[in-house]
Amino acid sequence: MARTRIFSGVKPTGHLTLGNYLGALRRWAEVDQHRADALFCVVDLHALTVAHDPARVRRLTRQAATLLLAMGLDPERCTVFVQSHVDEHARLSYLMECTASDGEMRRMIQYKEKKAQGGAEVRLSLLTYPALMAADILAYGTDEVPVGEDQAQHVELTRDLAVRFNQRYGPVFVVPRATRPPVAARVKDLQEPTAKMGKSHARTAGIVYLLDEAETVRKKVARAVTDAHPEVVYDPAERPGVANLLEILAACTGGEPGELAGAYGSYGALKKDVAEAVVEMLRPVRERHAELAADPGYVDGVLRDGAERARAVARPRVDAAYRAVGL
Ligand code: ADP
């Protein structure tokens, strides 16, 4: 039997966060690359769906790729590359737009949320974003897509598009499924604990970035919003701030949020442990990032190699899709 194929990506629209790491990236390095034929991608085309500065996108793409290597993705084990280096993504995206309906695109929660913020300036590509994401996944015959909870709806749409395409034109695509971590699949903003910790938010006080200095992490965690209850209890619906801290701690230490709650008599003690757990978890990533950033030739080589390998996997399937639709 063929090895399980895994594909996932990260968008260079801001500095990567603790949410990205706990919701997806950490498992790519610790689990996924060891058990499957895995491809991981910095999806820079997706960064153009919102107002962007070219130099910043280029810098963030580079930083994200370097961070993926710093957190332990091993180019000998898996394929690490940049989306725009492989033309098959854009080629297949068009066929996905021809498979999806206008209505199903407009129902996507992320589109509705971002459109509400962006008004008339919203780019058309924000609406068609899930078609490109479906292309990213389907081009590789992907079985599993390890993502945070916020991407579940997009992967569901990808499945629908794969099934529909196969029914109309013949069996070209594998129907993939999403996988997510057991805890912290949706890390919340420390200042606004009902909203996701998102890398492109304007207010940064509640966002822990992977490259934050230890002192900055400690400050952000110390100022996290909690509530006025005297005890530490795990109750995500009623007490989202504390629940978020407990989930972050559980994800860092391997415990259960409900059980961890019982060990704390005060929010101060909990925050202190959360901060230290996060600082210790991120320390080796930051150190390795600094080393790799000082060796741009190595990173270039990895990305060039990765793009070549990715292209070789994607091209036959995308060619088959073009033939299947009559081109
Ligand atoms: P962002 O929302 O930060 O722009 P991306 O679209 O680049 O995230 O997603 C990269 C991965 O990180 C995805 O698998 C996504 O589900 C995951 N992710 C993003 N934010 C969070 C979060 N707050 N909690 C858990 N996972 C997250």
Boltz pocket constraint, residues with backbone or C-beta under 6 A from the ligand:
constraints:
  - pocket:
      binder: B
      contacts: [[A, 9], [A, 10], [A, 11], [A, 12], [A, 13], [A, 17], [A, 19], [A, 20], [A, 21], [A, 22], [A, 23], [A, 24], [A, 25], [A, 146], [A, 147], [A, 148], [A, 149], [A, 150], [A, 151], [A, 184], [A, 185], [A, 186], [A, 187], [A, 188], [A, 196], [A, 197], [A, 198], [A, 199], [A, 200]]
      max_distance: 6.0
